[in-house]
């Protein structure tokens, strides 16, 4: 049976710039290493996609809605359905003095925040900085290769993978999720190391609110279990 809006799936994918045959994003560590874009800060594994909710490129979402669990797809995405055409008006020259106030001089290739927008530094010379506010993939035709690893059926597993979105480095084997009989209360036991995550309280609050909306919950309970070592 073809997938439909609201389905939770795990998706492996690779995005390639067609004209350059260059991999720019992937969920595969092997492909990332081969393409020279591997980063130890990234996690390489299938991603949770909620069809109709997760923001996807339109042609990719359309292809997924016609596909089945376990199927592989390959989609060509033209600029107008991807990240748009390049706009020369989005390339601006800024005085380098604007950056002095932040105490850090930009370098070519840096991604910087300027006036609440992200831009790539194109050049730095003669007291001027050229910033490109176009998306890095603007004007590019993309090839998206993807495989629907599987469809997630149970609410407990759906919740686990949503937790993974908020805590990408967490080991899901160490996460316990229990729903009450009426499915109005969920109890989540996280591994001890999550207590060391910066601003974990805010992360838990945002996670709880997200789960409440998605599953119509009345309460989310987090359990932190600390095993004490007693001296003999």
GIUR-V170413 format. One record per helix or strand. SS is the DSSP state (2 for helix, 1 for strand). FROM is the first residue (numbers start at 1). TO is the last residue. If there is no record, write none. Layout:
[[SS;FROM;TO] [SS;FROM;TO]]
This chain:
[[1;8;17] [1;22;26] [2;29;35] [1;47;50] [2;58;65] [1;72;77] [2;79;81] [2;88;90] [1;91;95] [2;97;100] [1;111;114] [1;117;125] [1;128;132] [1;142;152] [2;155;166] [2;172;174] [1;176;179] [1;185;189] [2;192;196] [2;200;215] [1;219;223]]
